[in-house]
Amino acid sequence: MFLNSPYLVSSGGDFDLSNASTIPLDSHLTKGYVKDELRKYTKQLGDLQHKLYAEDTRSLLIVFQAMDAAGKDSTIRAVMKGVNPAGTQVFSFKKPSSEELDHDFLWRTTKCMPERGRIGIFNRSYYEETLVVRVHPEYLNYQRLPSLPINLDDLWTQRFESINALEKHLVRNGTAVLKFWLNVSKGEQKRRFLSRLDDPHKHWKFSSADIKERGHWDDYMNAYQETIRATSTEHAPWFAIPADDKKYMRMTVAKIMVETLQSLNPQFPEVDNKERSKFDEMRSLLESE
């Protein structure tokens, strides 16, 4: 179903983060071209979502994962601006609540899966359980698990298996799954953090916790590599999108979403002959008012 992309992570489990570029592979593209392409794709996305909503049999789940300041929020806003809000559901997953900790790690996201006919967007997701929790295993103390393996690598493997099974189940039941890792470089993240400190209108975006997490950069990169290796599958692939150029990143995400929906080929429902036979009568009634 998924078309070729230079950023598609194969399902062979050999993903090497050091080979994943943070800058566009086709950096010769002009800013004007990228802007025009994004406008084209957002228009197509709106048209395809309209058909998906009317068809009401399938859905699309979009997962965004990234380091802080990679541009998840702005990408969602830019790519989805032409889509009818009635056909879109966006959820942001942060620190789990006490209720969420009373359930298994997939519960809080599973209950937010997109309804048929809709595009669901996860700003962070169940993958936090193999990323931030892997970097900070002390968080497991709050999850009230009945037991933990002696080697925590076994726990991450178990969670990869659960995630893969969930995504396979979703696809079998009509939900296409796309996963975007917005790959920002450490240097670009630093530049964006400084920009937030310099601009009073961006202060609200900044947190001292961001700098603390930046200190775990290498641990996060290892966690991303292992997670993407284990969970990029033919039915639910990862795309490692260069994120140092925001405009290019948004265009690329929009392009992959459009091509995926085109492959699903949603159609407006056909009106049956019995109902169609009443159209002339209804037209006459309306025109005679």
C-alpha positions in Angstrom: 0.0 0.0 0.0 2.8 2.4 0.8 4.6 4.1 -2.0 8.4 4.4 -2.2 10.0 7.2 -0.2 13.7 7.8 0.5 12.7 8.2 4.2 10.8 4.9 4.5 12.4 2.7 7.1 12.5 -0.9 5.8 11.0 -3.7 7.9 14.3 -5.7 8.0 15.3 -4.4 11.4 18.6 -2.9 10.1 17.8 0.8 10.6 20.9 2.7 11.4 20.3 6.1 12.9 23.7 7.4 11.9 22.5 7.1 8.2 19.3 9.0 8.8 19.7 12.5 7.5 18.4 15.6 9.4 18.6 17.7 6.2 16.7 17.1 3.0 18.2 14.6 0.6 17.0 16.7 -2.3 18.3 20.0 -0.8 18.4 21.6 -4.3 14.6 22.3 -4.1 13.8 26.0 -3.8 11.7 27.5 -1.0 9.1 28.5 -3.5 8.8 25.0 -4.9 8.5 23.5 -1.4 5.8 26.1 -0.5 3.8 25.4 -3.7 4.0 21.6 -3.2 2.8 21.9 0.4 -0.2 24.0 -0.8 -0.9 21.3 -3.5 -0.8 18.5 -1.0 -2.9 20.2 1.7 -5.6 20.7 -1.0 -5.4 17.1 -2.1 -5.5 16.0 1.5 -8.7 17.9 2.1 -10.3 16.4 -0.9 -9.3 12.8 0.1 -10.3 13.3 3.7 -13.7 14.4 2.5 -14.1 11.1 0.6 -12.8 9.1 3.5 -15.3 10.7 5.8 -18.2 10.1 3.4 -17.1 6.5 2.8 -17.1 5.8 6.6 -15.4 2.4 6.5 -11.7 3.1 6.9 -9.5 5.5 8.9 -6.0 6.8 9.0 -3.8 6.9 12.1 -0.8 9.3 12.1 1.8 9.0 14.8 4.4 11.8 15.4 7.4 11.2 17.6 10.4 13.5 18.0 12.8 15.2 20.3 11.6 18.5 21.8 11.6 21.5 19.3 11.5 19.2 16.2 8.3 20.7 15.0 5.5 18.3 15.7 2.9 20.9 16.6 3.7 23.2 13.7 3.7 20.3 11.2 0.3 19.1 12.4 -1.0 22.6 12.0 0.5 23.3 8.6 -0.4 19.9 7.0 -3.9 19.7 8.4 -5.1 23.3 7.8 -7.1 22.3 4.7 -8.9 19.4 6.4 -12.4 19.6 7.8 -12.0 19.5 11.6 -15.1 17.3 11.8 -13.1 14.5 10.1 -9.9 14.9 12.2 -9.0 13.9 15.8 -5.8 15.1 17.4 -4.5 13.8 20.7 -1.4 14.9 22.6 0.0 12.4 25.2 2.1 13.7 28.0 2.7 12.5 31.6 0.2 9.7 32.4 -2.6 10.4 34.8 -3.3 8.2 37.8 -6.2 6.7 35.9 -4.0 5.9 33.0 -1.4 4.3 35.3 -4.1 2.0 36.6 -4.3 0.4 33.1 -1.8 -1.3 30.7 0.5 1.0 28.7 -1.6 0.8 25.6 -4.9 1.7 27.2 -4.8 5.5 27.1 -4.0 5.6 23.4 -6.2 2.7 22.3 -9.3 4.4 23.5 -8.4 7.4 21.3 -8.0 5.5 18.0 -9.7 7.3 15.0 -13.3 6.4 14.2 -14.1 5.1 10.8 -14.0 7.9 8.2 -11.5 10.0 10.2 -7.9 10.9 10.4 -6.5 10.5 13.9 -3.2 12.2 14.9 -1.1 11.3 17.9 1.3 13.9 19.1 3.5 11.5 20.9 1.9 8.1 21.5 2.3 4.6 23.0 5.9 4.8 21.8 6.7 6.9 24.8 6.7 3.6 26.7 9.8 2.5 24.7 11.5 5.9 24.5 11.2 8.2 27.5 10.5 5.2 29.8 13.6 3.4 28.4 15.7 6.5 29.0 14.1 6.9 32.5 13.4 3.4 33.7 12.6 4.8 37.2 9.2 5.7 35.7 8.4 2.0 35.8 8.0 2.3 39.5 4.8 4.2 39.0 3.3 1.7 36.6 2.3 -0.9 39.2 3.5 -3.8 37.0 3.1 -7.3 38.6 6.7 -8.0 37.9 9.7 -6.9 35.9 12.2 -9.0 34.0 15.7 -9.0 35.5 17.0 -7.7 32.1 15.0 -4.7 31.1 15.8 -5.4 27.4 13.3 -8.2 27.7 10.6 -5.7 28.7 11.2 -3.5 25.7 11.1 -6.5 23.5 7.7 -7.5 25.0 6.4 -4.0 24.4 7.6 -4.0 20.8 5.6 -7.2 20.4 2.5 -5.7 21.9 2.8 -2.6 19.7 3.3 -4.6 16.5 0.3 -6.8 17.4 -1.9 -3.7 18.0 -0.9 -2.1 14.8 -1.5 -5.3 12.8 -4.9 -5.5 14.4 -5.7 -1.9 13.4 -4.7 -2.5 9.8 -6.7 -5.7 9.6 -9.8 -3.7 10.7 -9.5 -0.8 8.3 -7.1 1.7 10.0 -4.0 2.5 8.0 -1.0 3.4 10.2 1.7 6.0 9.3 4.5 6.8 11.8 6.7 9.8 11.4 10.0 10.3 13.4 10.9 14.0 12.9 14.7 13.7 12.9 16.1 17.0 14.2 19.9 17.4 14.8 21.2 18.3 18.2 22.7 21.6 16.8 19.3 22.6 15.3 17.5 21.8 18.5 20.0 24.1 20.4 19.3 26.9 17.9 15.5 26.6 18.3 15.8 26.5 22.1 17.8 29.8 22.0 15.2 31.3 19.7 12.5 30.5 22.3 14.6 32.2 25.0 15.1 35.3 22.8 11.5 35.7 21.7 9.0 36.6 24.5 6.2 35.2 22.4 7.9 31.8 22.5 8.7 31.7 26.2 5.6 29.6 26.8 7.2 26.9 24.7 10.3 26.6 26.8 10.8 24.5 29.9 13.9 23.9 32.0 13.0 20.2 31.7 13.8 20.5 27.9 17.4 21.2 28.8 17.5 18.3 31.3 16.2 15.9 28.6 18.7 17.3 26.1 21.4 15.9 28.4 20.1 12.4 27.6 20.5 12.9 23.9 22.6 9.9 23.2 20.3 7.6 25.3 17.3 8.9 23.3 19.0 8.3 20.0 19.7 4.7 21.1 16.1 4.3 22.2 14.8 5.7 18.9 17.0 3.4 16.9 16.0 0.3 18.7 12.3 1.2 18.7 12.2 2.0 14.9 14.2 -1.1 14.1 11.7 -3.3 16.0 8.5 -1.7 14.9 8.8 -0.5 11.3 6.7 -3.1 9.6 5.2 -3.5 6.1 1.7 -2.8 7.5 2.8 0.1 9.8 6.0 1.7 8.6 8.2 4.4 10.1 9.4 7.3 8.1 12.5 9.1 9.3 11.8 12.7 8.1 14.6 15.3 8.1 13.5 18.0 10.5 16.2 20.7 10.4 14.2 22.3 7.5 10.7 22.8 8.8 9.1 23.7 5.5 10.6 20.7 3.7 9.6 18.4 6.6 6.0 19.6 6.4 5.8 19.1 2.6 7.3 15.6 2.9 4.8 14.5 5.6 1.9 15.9 3.5 3.1 14.1 0.4 3.3 10.7 2.2 -0.1 11.2 3.7 -1.6 12.1 0.4 0.0 9.1 -1.4 -1.2 6.8 1.3 -4.8 8.0 1.1 -4.6 7.8 -2.7 -3.6 4.2 -2.4 -6.6 3.6 -0.2 -8.7 5.2 -2.9 -11.7 6.3 -0.8 -15.0 6.8 -2.7 -18.2 8.6 -2.1 -21.0 6.1 -1.3 -23.2 5.1 -4.2 -26.9 5.8 -3.8 -29.0 2.7 -4.5 -31.5 2.6 -7.3 -34.5 2.6 -5.0 -33.4 5.8 -3.4 -32.3 7.4 -6.7 -35.7 6.7 -8.1 -37.2 9.2 -5.6 -34.9 12.1 -6.7 -37.3 13.4 -9.5 -40.2 13.3 -7.1 -38.2 15.2 -4.4 -37.0 17.7 -6.9 -40.6 18.4 -8.0 -41.7 18.9 -4.4 -38.8 21.3 -3.7 -39.4 23.3 -6.9 -43.1 23.6 -6.3 -42.7 25.2 -2.9 
